[in-house]
Amino acid sequence: MTTTNRIMQQIQVSGIRRFDEAISSVPDIIKLTVGEPDLPTPAHVKKAGIQAIRDDVSHYSPLMGFQALQQAASQYFHQKYGLTYAPNEILATVGATEAVATALLSVLNPGDGVLMPTPGYTSYQPVVAMAQGNLIPIDTTKAGYKLTPAALAATIQAHQHDHLKVLIFNYPTNPTGVTYTKAELAALVTVIKQAGLLVLSDEIYSELTYEQPHTALATLYPEKTITINGLSKSHAMTGWRLGFIMAPLALINEMKKTHQYLVTSTSSISQAAGIEALTHGLDDGPKMRDIYQARRDYLVSRLSEIGINYLYPTGAFYVFAQVPADFNGNSWDFATQLAQEAHVAVIPGSAFGTSGEGWFRISYAASMANLRNSMNQLATWRAQTLV
Ligand SMILES: Cc1ncc(COP(=O)(O)O)c(C=O)c1O
């Protein structure tokens, strides 16, 4: 008899974390690895959190979250993206991470097929495995790292007997920085609708788009979209652990049970801060976006100068760049050597699935000084290795 769960035995700590830990002992390393804002939580939001502690907001909240939070979220997402979720269709979760897990564990049955464009965010596959779903990757490398209606339709056709149930879709996309226009989304929805798929739409980076406003998928496909969002990126609140699932009531009512038995409710103090962020912090995201945009512009111009190819990022805070053709080794070797010799840490593309091989992810959720120094060090290292 095995002592631990067989499914969990097959699951590893994510490649992002493993790589980050592996290079952490390199002295003076500049880390452009983990995807979390370096900026502080806005002062007015912190103040609301402190006030909540003073006011003894230190008890369980209702399972779904405080009603005032559901109301604030309903209004905020309406104002921002035209979403029309009623307060009781919004479930407050422990970050987007719990939102993804609760949603997938609530809808999947063993053997259900789950489609997912790759390379993609690393936390979906383990949850699909926990729910005993069958993950079917859709390689986007030949289509500019975007999911196209043709590729989606072809995969659906090829797997028509595989109990296809959910498409996991994340945009702006981690790790590629790709995002989608309204017209592109509408074309995808035509295919999705025909197949009757549920969509888990992870829009946690929705405030960070640089070329065009974000279109929420649920505005085009409200009946079967499960929207994931939260305050981690928009309000630099990763440590507060506050996210949302927004979905039609019948789905939310099922998810409420999963959520109860996983976590009961998310932190009351964080919820109080979240009400403030959602009510008086509509400008917080755009202010941070402007800062990230300046960093993105700087980073891509330096990469061009150095001669590193990259995918031009239109959202999130990542640049997906190509391991130089003359480098002898895979993306893990490249990132390891870069860390050890240039003291710059990036994430190997293979951490995002086999289709990420040959690439690496740079996070620009880092100070301008760190970006400047890291690009100088990369330039010097590259010049030396080319000789
Ligand atoms: C695409 C995506 N979804 C979800 C998350 C997790 O967000 P949270 O910190 O709110 O759990 C991340 C974090 O990096 C992410 O990149």
The ligand as a Gaussian input file, in Angstrom:
#p B3LYP/6-31G(d) Opt

LIG

0 1
 C       -2.333000      33.327000     -15.130000
 C       -2.330000      33.345000     -13.647000
 N       -3.423000      32.934000     -12.988000
 C       -3.456000      32.929000     -11.640000
 C       -2.374000      33.345000     -10.885000
 C       -2.463000      33.287000      -9.388000
 O       -2.963000      34.469000      -8.845000
 P       -3.187000      34.636000      -7.285000
 O       -1.905000      35.170000      -6.706000
 O       -4.305000      35.628000      -7.167000
 O       -3.527000      33.325000      -6.702000
 C       -1.217000      33.790000     -11.531000
 C       -0.043000      34.217000     -10.752000
 O        1.046000      34.393000     -11.226000
 C       -1.192000      33.791000     -12.950000
 O       -0.108000      34.183000     -13.623000

